[in-house]
Amino acid sequence: MCLEALPLGYESYCYSPDIDSPSEKAGAKATIGAYEDLTNLNTFLSKLDVLSFEFENIPKSTLEFLESQTKQIKIFPPPKALVIAQDRYLEKTHFRKLGFRTAEFFHLTKETTKFEIAIPYPWIIKTLRFGYDGKGQVKVQEKSQYEDFLEKAFPVGDEEYLIEEVIPFQKEISIILTRFQSGDIVCYGAVENEHKNHILDLSIYPARIPAGLNLEAIEMASKLAESLDYVGTLGVEFFLKENHLYLNEFAPRPHNTGHFTQDCQSFSQFHLHVASITGNLPPTDVRPKPTLMKNILGNEYQESLLRARSLLKDDRYQLHLYGKAEAKKGRKMGHMNFKGNLDEVNPLFHDL
């Protein structure tokens, strides 16, 4: 976002508890502070014309404070969208209210353990908040495993979980769209996503799905954005099973599955996000070309970098690194895009 804001004439400021945030390396003026430190946060807000987010796991009390500041400062997307996105039960309930198909689910608390759960095994049990890339999740195949889970599930007593049926899906797809302050929506169409160890590995644009399903996914994502009075870029994830779309989750920010747009030979998701939150008009023509995105993790980071750099002699490849201080197993350190189709890519690309 910082790199896209600069040539548009906007200065970037970042509030984060992290020292040496990657955004500082991209030119943002940083304020280091806890999300709960409302005095420090209020001082930060006084510097801004508009506030946005690149991370949704912010305490609910902080989001409620920000909601109270919306008369003093423009905040896009609205904090209520983050409150819903960060709570898996609120999120699934919101989807159902909109009439969308989802996995069957059950809100598990210490009090609701006494109820019968009418969801066939296997289940995925997820923490209600602060889980991503497979974190905070456990698969339960049968009743005895559920009973084992319950023995350790409530050490404090106020823990909350979401039990979901496992959807044996054919594909996972996502929609990246940007809704502008005018209400206009710009969308690239569906992206096809492949995972390894619960972490996104490869995104293929355009998704290899029928045109009718592509249109249905766009319409569902657009309806979701409108229901939230959303302004900015968001990512919406779907499971495809037997030609039916199941809405899985949404991210109220530019999303990993939209990183292909940086090299799709059209506007990037970050450009559209900055344009939308600053009150600019949507572009009249967005025509992305086929593009692949491959995540680079911290598992064998130096070896991956060597492979990636060897591919750069072909100008269809573009490397994007995030400037994170330490490479860790499973941590997303960057990604590489390829301008072209899956059957054209060098096999080294899959080894990053």
N, C-alpha and C positions, 0 to 999 in steps of 0.2 A: 504493500500500500504506500509506504514511504517513497519507494522508487517511482511509483506511478504519479504520486502527488506533486513531486518536485517540478517536472516539466510543465505541469498545469498551473504552476505559480502558487502552490500551497505549501506552507510550512507544516511540519509534522512534530507532534509532541507525544510522548509515550508515558503512561503511568503503569508501573509494574513493580512487584516485590523483588524482581530479579536484578542483581547487579550485572552490569555489562550485557544488557539486553541486545539481541541481534538488531533491533530497530535503531539503536544508537549508531551502529556501523553503517546504517543506511541513511544517516543524517538526522534522525529524530532527536529532539531535546528531551532528555529523560528525567522523570521524577521517580525516585525509588520510594516505595511506601507500601504498607499493608493495605489490602482492599478495604479492611474494616476501619482504617484511620480516616474518618470522615473529615476531620479538620485539614489534614494534608491533601485529601482528595478535593476538598472545596477550593483550596488555594490553586491546585492544578487546573480546575475547571475555569477559574477566572482568567486564564490565559487563552481560552479557546473560543472559536466561533461555532464549531461543531464537534461533537464527540461521537466516536464509533468504537467498535470492538473487533478484536481478532481472536477472541477467546471467550467462551461462554461460561466457564466454571468460576463464576464470581459469586460471592455470598449473596443470598437472597436479600439480606438487610441492606447491602450496598446497592443492589438494584432498586430496591424500594426508595432509598435515598435519591438515587439518580432520577427516578420517576418524578419525585417531588421537585426536581430542578428543571424540568422540561419547559417551564415558562421563562427561565433565565437563559437557557442554552439549548440549541438544537441537538437532539440525541437521536441518531439513526443507526441501526434499527431501534424500535422502542424497547426499553428495558423489559417490558412484559413478555416480549418474544423470547428473551433469554431465560426468564423465569420458567416458561413452559418447556423450552428446549433442554434445560438442565435437569428436569424432573421427569423421569421416564413414565411415571403414571399420569402426570398431567399431560404429557405429550401424546401418549396413546389415547387418552380420554378425549383430547382435543380432536384428534384424527377421526375418532368414532362420531363425534358430534357433527363433523363435516360430511359424514356419510362414507368415509373411506374404509376400504377393507384393510385389516391389520391381522397380525397373529393374535390368537386368543391370549388373554393376559389376566393376571390376578395380583392385587396389591397385598403383599405379605407384610404384616406387622406382628408383634407379639400377641396382640389381641385377635388377629384374624387367623392364627394358626389352628384355632378350634373348628374352622369351617371346612367343609368338603370342597376340594378343588376339582372342578369338572373339566380338566384339561388332560388329555391323554399324554402319557410319557412318550418320548423324552421331553424334558423341559430345559430351558436356559433360565437360571436364576441370576438376576442382575441387581447390583446395588442401585438404589433409586437415583443417586447423583454421583457425579465425578468419576464416571467410568468411560474409557475410550480405548480403541485398539485392543479390545479383548480383555482389558483390565476390569476388575470388579465383576467377573462373570464366572459361573460354574455350570457345567452340564450335568443334569440329573437324569439317569436312565430308568430308575425304578424307585419304588416306595422306600426301600431300605436306605438308599442313598439320600433321599429327602430327609429321612429321620436322622441320619448322620449329620446332615447340614444343619438341622434345627438345633442339635446339641450345642453348636458353637455360634449360632446366628445372632443371639441377642445378649452379648456380654454386658451392655449398658441397659438395654431394655427398650430404647426408643429407635433402634435401627429399623430401616424400611427397605423392602426389596420389591422387585417386579418379577413374577414368574411368567414366562412366555412359552407358548408352544414352539417347538422347532419346526420351521418351515423348510421342507426339502425342495429348495428352489432350483430352477434351471440356471438362472443368471441373477446377478445383482446389477442394477443400473442406477444411475443418478441423474438428476436434472440440476443444472446450474442456471439460475436466472437472476436478473436484477430488476427490481421494481423501483421506479423513479418517483419523485415527489408528486409528479403529475398523475400518478397511477398507471402510467405506461409500463409495460413489461417487455424486457428484452431477454430472449432465451436462445441457447445454442442447440437445444435438442438433447436427446439422451446420450449418456456416456456409459459404456460397459466396463465393469470393474472386476478384477480378479484379486484374491487375497491369498496370503501365506501366513499361517500362524496368527490368524485374526487381524493381520495388518495389511492395509492396501498395498499391493505389489505393482499392479499394472492397470492403467486406464486406457481404453480404446475408444477413440471418437472417429466416426459416429458409432453408436451401439449397433450390433448386428441383431436387430429386432424388426418386426413388421412395422410399416409406417403408421398403422392404426394404433398400435401400442405406444409408439413414440408420441403421437398426438395426445393420447389419453394421459400419459405421464406429465406432459407439459401442462395440460388443463388442470390436473390435480395439484401440481406444484403451484400454479398460478392462483388457484382457489385458496390454497393454504396461505400464500403471501398476502392475499387480499384480506383474509380473515384476521390476520395479525396486524393489519395496517402497516405492513412492512415497507421500509425504504432501505435499499442497499442490495448487496448480493447475498444469496443464500444457496445452500446445497440441500437437496432432498433425495433421500435414498429409498429405493424400492427393491423388493424381491419379485421376481417373475416366476410364477408357478402355473403350469397348464394354461398359459396365455391369460392369466389373471395377475394384476398388479396388487401387491401388498405393500402399503406404505410402512416403512420401517422406522425412520427417524429423519430429523432435519437438523442442519447446523446453521445458526443465525450469523453467518459470516462467509467470506470466501472460503472455499473448501478444497481439501486435498484432491478430490476427483475433478476439480476445475482447473488444476494447474496446467493442463494441456493448453489452455487458452492463451498462455503466454507466448506460444509459438504456433498458433492455429492460423496465422496470417490474417487475423482480424483483431478486434478489440479484446484485451484480456479481461478476466473477471475482476481484477484489481482496478483497472482503468474504469470499468463501468461502476464499480462500487464507489470510487472517489467521485466520479461524475454525478452519481445519483445523490449522495449525501450532501454535496456542495450546491445542489440546486440547478445543475446543468440539465439541458434537454437530452433525451435519449438519442443515440445515433439512428439514422434512417435506414441503414443497411448493415446487417451483421451476417457475413457469409464465411464461417470457419471452414477450413480445409481439413481433410483427414489427418489426425495427429495421435501419437502415442505418448503416454507419460509413464515413466518407471521410477518408483521411489528408490532412494539410496539410503540404506539404514547404517547404523553404527556398528554392525556386527563385524564386518571385515572392511572397515572404512577406507583404509589406505589402498587396499587392493582394488576396491570399487572405483576409487578416484583414478587409479592408473588406467583401468579399463575405459572409464568415461573419457579421460583425456585422449586416449588413443582413437576414440571415435570422432573427436572434434575436427579431424582433418576433412571430414565430410560435413559440408555446411548445412545438412539437413538435421544435424544433432545440435542441441543446445543444453548446456549444463547450468543448473541453478542450485547454488549452495546457500545455506541459511545462516552461516556465521555462528553456529552454536559452539559454545566453548569446549564441550567435551563429547566425544563419540561414545555412546553406550549401546549395548545390545538392544535392538528393537526401537531405538530412537531414530526418528526421521531427520536425517542430516541434510537432505537435499533431494533433487529429482533431476532426471534427464528427459527431455522431450525429443521426439523424432517427428519430423514433418513428412508424413507419408503413411502408408498402410502396413498392416502387420506382416504381410508376406514380403515386404521390401526391407525389413529391418535386419541389421547385422546380428548374428547370434550372440555376440558379446553383450549386446544391449540387455539380454535376459539374465546375464550373470552379474549385473551391477549390484 
